[in-house]
Amino acid sequence: MFSGLKNIVKIADLRNKVLFTFAMIGLYLFGTNIPGPGVNYHVVQNLLSTAKTSGGILSFLNLLTGSGLSRMAVFGLGIMPYITSTIIVQLLGVVIPKFEEWRDQGAVGQKKLTQASRYLTIALAIMQATGLAFLFHGGGGGLFGTGNKYDFIPDFSAPRVIFLVLTMTAGTAVVMWLAELITQRGIGQGMSILIFASVLASIPGYGASVLSQGGKLKLFIIILVAIAILTAIVFVEQGQRRIPVTYAKRIQGRKMYGGQTNFIPMKVNQAGVVPIIFASSILYFPALLSNIIHFGAFQRFVQNDLLKPTSGVYIALYGIFILLFAFFYVSIVFDPHQQADIIKKQGGFIPGIRPGVQTERYLAKTLNRITGFGAVFLTFVALLPSIIFAAWGITGYPYAGTTLLIAVGVLMDTLRQIDSQLAMRNYEGFLKQ
């Protein structure tokens, strides 16, 4: 490990990329600590101390925004609108023929899809900032998970709300720009790196909250459980099924091509943390609807049960949604029909499987088996801390499993990128096979 760090310092280009990434992370975290215009700072301080122990959906949103949402900060929306728009555009590639055409055009089509994601990000940021401004002024609905009412914007007027919405939307555009800069000029995938920074920034505060609620012994047990989960995540994240593909020999001019065997890698957890984000987003909608729908039974259901991550109903729904979205998302990002068609066009075949329909069926069957195990593992890791905290009555950090998944996944991907760059220059990296 130390030799890998020494090698990074040696290579000027790689060293500059790492320093640039840290600079962008620092700028992002700085923006999450600047409250938006017109926001009452004293109310922000009260909510920050309450949000870590309330267990409401706000604690999950804070996890992904570095507590910027609790401050209604300039970067309060974080990278979430950009992630949501990217996922939506990715899903639309299956439904809308034009998007599917762009997806198949290579680099040119990818630029068009990226531009569509940017425009959609701005639209989502405007809608979310407007909705949150009214929500935080009206007491928070079921967002906080407590009966307390907070008014972030005491001087609530149209010009002030418009100014706040424009500020937060501009902040989202800057965050999107920072993410793309990290991808282009830094190390790692920009969106993942910013989420990773937000998660790490929130861990000390939530750890202190668990200590105050459960005591030293329970915190020690939780740390041991976290280490065990961490080991399992590393093991599963590296797991993959390699499907061999043999390409027939062909002669073009005086040269012979093909004749070699490659592999199609199928990761066990191919969906990553996207199903968890999907599931949390679905369970976030009732909090917003509770600010509009004032039906008594619905209000009580939101306030007393659904939005408490340590409640039985929430844990059950959370697990079901994670399982469903894991299969759904993997079926989108890995299309057996498209993969089988590509193999056939390139003159390849899976040993023992005929090209075409049989290859498609084989890939679909293999994908379902691997995804089934990955989805169950993902659900287990996401829910185990919530179950433990529910048994102990601790509401301080119900998303510990999600934190570990995000942190380990992003860290391993980044280390792989660093290793590949070191290997290109004949240097030893961090990861050894």
Backbone torsions as a table, in degrees:
resi	resn	phi	psi	omega
1	MET	NA	-46.0	-178.7
2	PHE	-67.3	-33.8	176.7
3	SER	-66.8	-34.8	176.7
4	GLY	-64.7	-42.1	177.0
5	LEU	-63.9	-39.0	179.1
6	LYS	-64.2	-38.1	179.1
7	ASN	-67.2	-36.5	177.7
8	ILE	-62.4	-42.5	-179.8
9	VAL	-65.5	-33.0	-178.8
10	LYS	-65.0	-41.5	-172.9
11	ILE	-86.9	113.9	-174.3
12	ALA	-61.6	-43.3	-177.5
13	ASP	-63.3	-45.7	-179.8
14	LEU	-69.2	-38.4	177.9
15	ARG	-61.5	-42.2	179.1
16	ASN	-65.2	-36.7	178.0
17	LYS	-64.5	-42.8	179.4
18	VAL	-64.8	-45.0	179.0
19	LEU	-64.0	-38.7	178.0
20	PHE	-63.6	-40.9	178.3
21	THR	-62.5	-44.5	178.5
22	PHE	-63.6	-36.9	178.5
23	ALA	-64.6	-41.6	178.5
24	MET	-66.7	-38.0	177.1
25	ILE	-63.3	-44.1	178.2
26	GLY	-61.1	-40.8	178.0
27	LEU	-65.0	-39.6	178.9
28	TYR	-64.3	-47.1	-179.7
29	LEU	-65.9	-32.0	176.3
30	PHE	-63.7	-41.9	179.8
31	GLY	-68.0	-26.4	178.5
32	THR	-76.9	-7.2	-179.9
33	ASN	-107.7	7.1	178.6
34	ILE	-104.7	108.8	179.6
35	PRO	-62.4	147.1	179.3
36	GLY	-68.6	165.2	-179.1
37	PRO	-65.3	134.8	178.1
38	GLY	85.9	-0.4	-178.8
39	VAL	-86.8	133.1	-179.7
40	ASN	-75.2	113.5	-174.4
41	TYR	-66.7	-35.7	-179.3
42	HIS	-65.9	-37.9	176.3
43	VAL	-65.6	-37.1	177.6
44	VAL	-59.7	-45.2	-179.5
45	GLN	-62.4	-40.9	178.6
46	ASN	-63.9	-41.5	-178.3
47	LEU	-69.6	-38.0	-179.9
48	LEU	-60.9	-37.8	178.9
49	SER	-73.5	-27.0	-178.7
50	THR	-87.3	-35.2	-173.8
51	ALA	-62.5	-29.3	-178.0
52	LYS	-74.6	-16.5	-179.5
53	THR	-118.5	-5.6	-176.0
54	SER	-76.1	-33.1	-178.7
55	GLY	76.7	9.9	178.6
56	GLY	-74.1	175.1	179.7
57	ILE	-63.7	-18.7	178.2
58	LEU	-61.6	-31.4	179.9
59	SER	-64.8	-34.7	177.1
60	PHE	-71.6	-42.0	179.2
61	LEU	-64.7	-36.1	176.0
62	ASN	-64.6	-34.1	179.5
63	LEU	-60.5	-36.4	-177.0
64	LEU	-92.4	-7.2	-179.7
65	THR	-121.4	9.8	-179.8
66	GLY	63.1	36.0	-177.0
67	SER	64.6	13.0	178.8
68	GLY	-67.7	-30.9	-179.4
69	LEU	-68.4	-36.8	178.7
70	SER	-64.1	-24.5	179.2
71	ARG	-94.1	-3.3	-170.3
72	MET	47.4	48.5	-171.7
73	ALA	-76.8	172.2	177.4
74	VAL	-58.6	-40.7	174.9
75	PHE	-100.4	32.3	-173.1
76	GLY	-62.4	-32.9	179.4
77	LEU	-79.1	-14.3	176.9
78	GLY	62.1	-146.7	-177.8
79	ILE	-94.3	-0.6	-173.5
80	MET	-59.7	-45.4	177.9
81	PRO	-59.3	-36.7	179.6
82	TYR	-68.0	-41.5	177.9
83	ILE	-63.4	-45.8	-178.8
84	THR	-61.2	-44.6	-178.9
85	SER	-66.3	-38.2	178.7
86	THR	-63.1	-42.8	178.9
87	ILE	-66.1	-41.0	179.6
88	ILE	-62.7	-45.8	178.8
89	VAL	-62.9	-37.0	178.2
90	GLN	-64.6	-41.0	178.9
91	LEU	-70.9	-35.3	178.9
92	LEU	-66.2	-21.2	177.5
93	GLY	-63.0	-18.7	177.5
94	VAL	-90.3	-26.1	-173.0
95	VAL	-97.8	-44.5	-175.1
96	ILE	-94.7	122.2	-178.0
97	PRO	-58.9	-36.1	-179.0
98	LYS	-64.0	-42.2	177.9
99	PHE	-65.9	-37.6	177.8
100	GLU	-65.5	-37.2	177.1
101	GLU	-64.2	-43.4	177.6
102	TRP	-62.4	-39.6	-178.5
103	ARG	-61.6	-33.2	-178.2
104	ASP	-88.1	0.1	-177.5
105	GLN	-89.0	0.1	179.4
106	GLY	79.7	-138.0	-174.8
107	ALA	-64.3	-38.3	-179.3
108	VAL	-65.1	-45.5	178.7
109	GLY	-66.9	-34.9	179.2
110	GLN	-64.1	-35.1	175.8
111	LYS	-62.8	-40.5	178.8
112	LYS	-66.5	-40.2	178.2
113	LEU	-66.2	-39.2	177.8
114	THR	-63.5	-40.3	178.6
115	GLN	-65.2	-40.3	176.8
116	ALA	-63.0	-39.0	177.9
117	SER	-63.6	-37.5	179.4
118	ARG	-65.1	-47.2	179.6
119	TYR	-62.2	-41.8	179.5
120	LEU	-66.4	-33.9	177.2
121	THR	-61.2	-44.4	179.3
122	ILE	-63.4	-42.4	179.3
123	ALA	-63.2	-43.7	178.8
124	LEU	-66.0	-37.6	179.6
125	ALA	-64.2	-40.5	178.2
126	ILE	-63.0	-45.2	-179.3
127	MET	-65.8	-44.4	-178.4
128	GLN	-67.8	-42.3	-179.7
129	ALA	-63.7	-40.7	178.3
130	THR	-65.0	-46.7	179.6
131	GLY	-62.3	-41.5	-179.4
132	LEU	-69.2	-34.0	178.3
133	ALA	-61.4	-46.4	178.3
134	PHE	-69.1	-37.5	-179.1
135	LEU	-65.6	-45.5	-178.7
136	PHE	-72.8	-27.4	174.9
137	HIS	-74.2	-32.7	-177.3
138	GLY	-86.4	10.0	176.2
139	GLY	106.9	-7.1	175.8
140	GLY	94.9	-6.9	-179.6
141	GLY	57.0	-131.1	176.5
142	GLY	-98.2	16.3	-173.1
143	LEU	-69.7	-35.7	-171.7
144	PHE	-86.2	-16.6	-179.2
145	GLY	75.4	11.6	177.8
146	THR	-133.0	172.6	177.5
147	GLY	-86.6	-1.7	-178.6
148	ASN	-71.2	146.0	178.1
149	LYS	-112.7	130.4	-178.8
150	TYR	-122.2	134.1	176.0
151	ASP	-114.7	99.9	-177.6
152	PHE	-73.0	-29.3	-172.9
153	ILE	-121.4	82.8	-177.2
154	PRO	-64.0	-37.8	178.3
155	ASP	-91.7	73.2	-172.1
156	PHE	-86.6	105.4	178.9
157	SER	-140.3	161.7	-176.2
158	ALA	-58.6	-47.8	179.8
159	PRO	-61.0	-39.6	-178.6
160	ARG	-68.2	-41.4	179.5
161	VAL	-64.9	-42.4	179.1
162	ILE	-62.1	-42.5	179.4
163	PHE	-63.5	-41.9	179.2
164	LEU	-65.4	-42.5	-179.8
165	VAL	-64.1	-43.3	178.8
166	LEU	-64.4	-38.3	179.3
167	THR	-64.2	-46.9	-178.9
168	MET	-68.5	-34.3	177.2
169	THR	-67.0	-42.9	176.4
170	ALA	-63.0	-37.8	176.7
171	GLY	-62.1	-39.7	177.1
172	THR	-63.7	-40.5	177.9
173	ALA	-62.6	-38.9	178.6
174	VAL	-66.7	-42.0	178.2
175	VAL	-61.6	-42.2	177.0
176	MET	-59.9	-41.6	178.8
177	TRP	-64.7	-41.8	178.2
178	LEU	-62.0	-41.4	180.0
179	ALA	-62.3	-42.8	-179.9
180	GLU	-69.7	-34.5	176.4
181	LEU	-64.2	-41.1	178.3
182	ILE	-62.1	-43.0	179.3
183	THR	-62.4	-40.0	-175.3
184	GLN	-81.8	-41.7	-170.8
185	ARG	-117.2	-7.1	-178.5
186	GLY	-111.2	-152.9	179.6
187	ILE	-115.7	131.9	176.5
188	GLY	93.1	176.8	178.5
189	GLN	-87.6	125.0	-168.6
190	GLY	-55.7	-49.4	-179.0
191	MET	-59.9	-44.5	-178.7
192	SER	-65.2	-39.1	-179.2
193	ILE	-63.8	-42.1	-179.9
194	LEU	-67.6	-38.7	175.3
195	ILE	-63.9	-42.1	178.2
196	PHE	-58.6	-43.2	178.5
197	ALA	-64.4	-40.5	178.7
198	SER	-63.4	-41.6	-179.4
199	VAL	-64.8	-47.2	-179.6
200	LEU	-63.6	-35.9	-179.3
201	ALA	-66.7	-25.6	-176.4
202	SER	-91.4	-14.9	-174.1
203	ILE	-62.6	-47.4	-178.2
204	PRO	-58.1	-43.8	-179.1
205	GLY	-63.7	-43.6	-180.0
206	TYR	-71.1	-33.1	175.4
207	GLY	-62.9	-40.9	176.9
208	ALA	-64.9	-35.1	178.5
209	SER	-66.4	-42.1	177.4
210	VAL	-63.8	-39.4	178.8
211	LEU	-62.4	-42.6	-179.1
212	SER	-70.1	-30.7	-178.7
213	GLN	-86.6	-37.8	-173.1
214	GLY	-108.6	-17.3	-178.3
215	GLY	89.7	175.6	-173.6
216	LYS	-69.1	-40.2	-176.7
217	LEU	-63.1	-47.1	-179.4
218	LYS	-67.5	-35.7	176.1
219	LEU	-63.7	-39.7	178.3
220	PHE	-64.0	-42.3	178.6
221	ILE	-63.8	-40.7	179.4
222	ILE	-63.6	-38.2	178.2
223	ILE	-63.9	-41.2	177.8
224	LEU	-63.8	-42.5	177.6
225	VAL	-62.8	-40.5	179.7
226	ALA	-63.3	-39.1	178.3
227	ILE	-64.6	-41.3	178.4
228	ALA	-64.0	-43.7	178.2
229	ILE	-64.1	-39.5	179.3
230	LEU	-59.3	-45.0	178.5
231	THR	-62.1	-43.3	179.8
232	ALA	-64.2	-39.7	-179.6
233	ILE	-64.0	-44.9	179.4
234	VAL	-60.2	-42.6	-178.9
235	PHE	-64.5	-46.1	-176.9
236	VAL	-72.1	-37.9	-179.3
237	GLU	-62.5	-28.7	178.6
238	GLN	-85.7	-13.2	-177.7
239	GLY	-75.4	138.1	177.1
240	GLN	-156.7	154.2	175.9
241	ARG	-102.7	120.5	-179.7
242	ARG	-97.0	114.8	179.3
243	ILE	-96.8	116.7	-177.6
244	PRO	-71.8	139.1	176.1
245	VAL	-128.9	121.2	-180.0
246	THR	-102.6	133.2	-179.2
247	TYR	-106.1	132.5	-178.5
248	ALA	-69.7	151.5	178.0
249	LYS	-75.7	140.1	176.9
250	ARG	-143.7	149.7	-178.0
251	ILE	-110.4	125.2	174.6
252	GLN	-122.7	111.4	-175.4
253	GLY	68.6	-122.4	179.1
254	ARG	-104.2	6.6	-176.8
255	LYS	-112.4	149.2	177.9
256	MET	-108.8	130.2	-179.5
257	TYR	-117.5	159.0	176.7
258	GLY	84.1	-162.7	-179.3
259	GLY	87.1	-5.1	-179.4
260	GLN	-103.1	167.9	179.8
261	THR	-116.8	126.9	174.6
262	ASN	-114.7	179.5	-177.7
263	PHE	-129.3	145.4	170.0
264	ILE	-101.1	108.9	-178.9
265	PRO	-81.2	126.7	174.6
266	MET	-113.8	108.2	-180.0
267	LYS	-70.0	147.6	178.1
268	VAL	-64.5	-47.9	177.1
269	ASN	-104.3	72.2	-175.4
270	GLN	-72.9	-22.4	-177.4
271	ALA	-82.8	-16.1	-178.4
272	GLY	65.5	-138.1	-179.9
273	VAL	-99.8	6.6	-178.5
274	VAL	-59.6	-43.6	177.4
275	PRO	-58.9	-34.4	178.6
276	ILE	-67.1	-41.5	178.1
277	ILE	-65.1	-42.2	176.8
278	PHE	-59.5	-49.8	-177.2
279	ALA	-61.5	-42.2	179.5
280	SER	-66.6	-35.7	178.8
281	SER	-65.4	-40.4	178.5
282	ILE	-62.6	-43.7	-179.5
283	LEU	-75.1	-8.5	178.2
284	TYR	-83.9	-25.5	-177.5
285	PHE	-60.6	-42.0	179.1
286	PRO	-57.3	-31.9	178.0
287	ALA	-63.5	-40.0	178.5
288	LEU	-71.3	-40.8	-178.7
289	LEU	-67.0	-29.9	-179.2
290	SER	-65.7	-19.2	176.8
291	ASN	-81.3	-14.0	179.9
292	ILE	-108.3	-44.4	-179.9
293	ILE	-89.5	115.4	-176.2
294	HIS	-103.7	24.1	176.7
295	PHE	-67.1	130.5	-171.0
296	GLY	-57.7	-47.4	-177.7
297	ALA	-64.3	-40.1	179.3
298	PHE	-66.0	-42.1	178.7
299	GLN	-61.1	-43.2	-179.4
300	ARG	-67.3	-37.8	179.5
301	PHE	-63.5	-42.0	180.0
302	VAL	-69.3	-45.8	-174.5
303	GLN	-70.8	-38.7	-168.7
304	ASN	-97.1	-19.2	-172.4
305	ASP	-136.3	-60.9	-166.6
306	LEU	-59.4	-43.5	-172.2
307	LEU	-90.3	14.4	172.4
308	LYS	-99.9	109.0	-174.8
309	PRO	-61.7	-13.1	178.4
310	THR	-99.3	7.5	178.3
311	SER	-85.4	155.3	-178.6
312	GLY	-63.2	-40.9	-179.6
313	VAL	-63.7	-45.2	-179.2
314	TYR	-63.1	-45.6	-178.1
315	ILE	-61.7	-42.0	-179.8
316	ALA	-65.0	-48.2	179.5
317	LEU	-63.8	-40.3	179.9
318	TYR	-59.6	-46.9	179.7
319	GLY	-64.1	-42.6	180.0
320	ILE	-63.1	-45.2	-179.1
321	PHE	-64.7	-38.5	179.4
322	ILE	-62.8	-44.2	179.0
323	LEU	-61.1	-47.3	-177.8
324	LEU	-64.8	-45.6	-177.4
325	PHE	-69.9	-28.4	177.5
326	ALA	-62.8	-48.1	178.2
327	PHE	-65.5	-40.5	-177.8
328	PHE	-64.0	-47.0	-175.2
329	TYR	-69.7	-39.7	179.5
330	VAL	-64.4	-37.0	178.0
331	SER	-65.8	-23.2	178.1
332	ILE	-81.2	-46.8	-173.9
333	VAL	-78.1	-22.9	178.5
334	PHE	-128.1	102.1	-178.6
335	ASP	-96.1	109.8	-179.3
336	PRO	-59.1	-36.8	179.8
337	HIS	-63.6	-46.3	179.9
338	GLN	-65.4	-41.0	-179.1
339	GLN	-65.6	-42.0	178.6
340	ALA	-64.8	-36.7	179.0
341	ASP	-66.9	-40.4	178.4
342	ILE	-63.6	-44.4	179.2
343	ILE	-60.4	-42.7	-178.9
344	LYS	-65.5	-42.9	-179.1
345	LYS	-65.7	-30.8	-179.4
346	GLN	-86.7	5.2	178.0
347	GLY	75.3	27.1	-179.6
348	GLY	-107.5	168.7	177.5
349	PHE	-158.3	152.7	174.4
350	ILE	-86.8	126.9	-177.4
351	PRO	-52.3	125.7	180.0
352	GLY	86.1	-3.1	-179.1
353	ILE	-123.1	131.1	179.5
354	ARG	-74.9	144.2	178.3
355	PRO	-64.1	156.0	176.8
356	GLY	98.3	-127.8	-172.9
357	VAL	-64.6	-42.4	-178.9
358	GLN	-65.3	-36.7	176.1
359	THR	-64.2	-42.0	178.3
360	GLU	-61.0	-44.1	179.4
361	ARG	-64.7	-39.8	179.6
362	TYR	-64.5	-45.5	179.1
363	LEU	-63.3	-41.8	-179.9
364	ALA	-64.5	-42.4	179.5
365	LYS	-64.2	-46.1	179.2
366	THR	-63.4	-41.6	-179.5
367	LEU	-63.6	-41.5	-179.9
368	ASN	-64.0	-39.8	179.0
369	ARG	-65.4	-46.2	-179.1
370	ILE	-66.8	-42.8	-179.7
371	THR	-64.2	-35.9	178.3
372	GLY	-59.2	-47.5	178.0
373	PHE	-65.1	-44.0	-179.5
374	GLY	-63.0	-39.0	-179.9
375	ALA	-67.0	-41.7	178.5
376	VAL	-64.5	-43.0	178.0
377	PHE	-62.1	-44.0	179.9
378	LEU	-60.7	-43.3	179.3
379	THR	-65.2	-42.0	-179.9
380	PHE	-61.3	-46.9	-179.0
381	VAL	-65.6	-38.5	-178.6
382	ALA	-70.8	-33.2	-172.8
383	LEU	-96.4	-24.3	-175.5
384	LEU	-56.3	-49.7	177.2
385	PRO	-60.3	-37.7	179.4
386	SER	-63.3	-39.5	179.1
387	ILE	-66.0	-42.7	178.8
388	ILE	-63.3	-46.0	-179.8
389	PHE	-65.1	-35.8	178.2
390	ALA	-64.9	-39.7	179.1
391	ALA	-66.7	-32.7	-179.4
392	TRP	-92.4	-6.5	-178.7
393	GLY	72.0	27.5	179.6
394	ILE	-99.8	126.3	-179.1
395	THR	-111.6	8.3	-170.8
396	GLY	-74.8	-30.6	-172.7
397	TYR	-150.5	64.4	-174.4
398	PRO	-73.4	-12.5	-176.2
399	TYR	-104.6	32.7	-178.7
400	ALA	-64.2	-39.0	179.0
401	GLY	-63.0	-42.0	177.1
402	THR	-62.1	-40.3	178.6
403	THR	-58.7	-46.6	-178.8
404	LEU	-65.1	-41.1	179.4
405	LEU	-61.4	-46.1	-179.7
406	ILE	-64.8	-47.8	-175.5
407	ALA	-62.7	-47.9	-177.2
408	VAL	-68.1	-44.1	-179.3
409	GLY	-59.6	-47.8	-178.9
410	VAL	-67.8	-41.9	-178.2
411	LEU	-63.3	-42.3	-179.0
412	MET	-68.3	-39.8	177.2
413	ASP	-62.9	-41.2	179.8
414	THR	-66.8	-41.4	178.3
415	LEU	-63.9	-35.2	177.1
416	ARG	-64.2	-40.5	178.1
417	GLN	-64.5	-42.7	178.4
418	ILE	-63.5	-42.1	179.4
419	ASP	-62.0	-40.6	-179.7
420	SER	-64.6	-38.1	178.7
421	GLN	-70.4	-36.3	176.7
422	LEU	-68.2	-39.0	-179.8
423	ALA	-65.4	-33.7	178.1
424	MET	-62.6	-27.2	-178.0
425	ARG	-104.7	14.7	177.6
426	ASN	63.1	38.0	175.2
427	TYR	-111.4	153.1	176.3
428	GLU	-80.0	137.8	-177.4
429	GLY	-102.9	-159.2	-178.3
430	PHE	-85.5	-42.0	-173.4
431	LEU	-91.6	125.7	179.7
432	LYS	-115.5	132.3	-179.7
433	GLN	-82.1	NA	NA
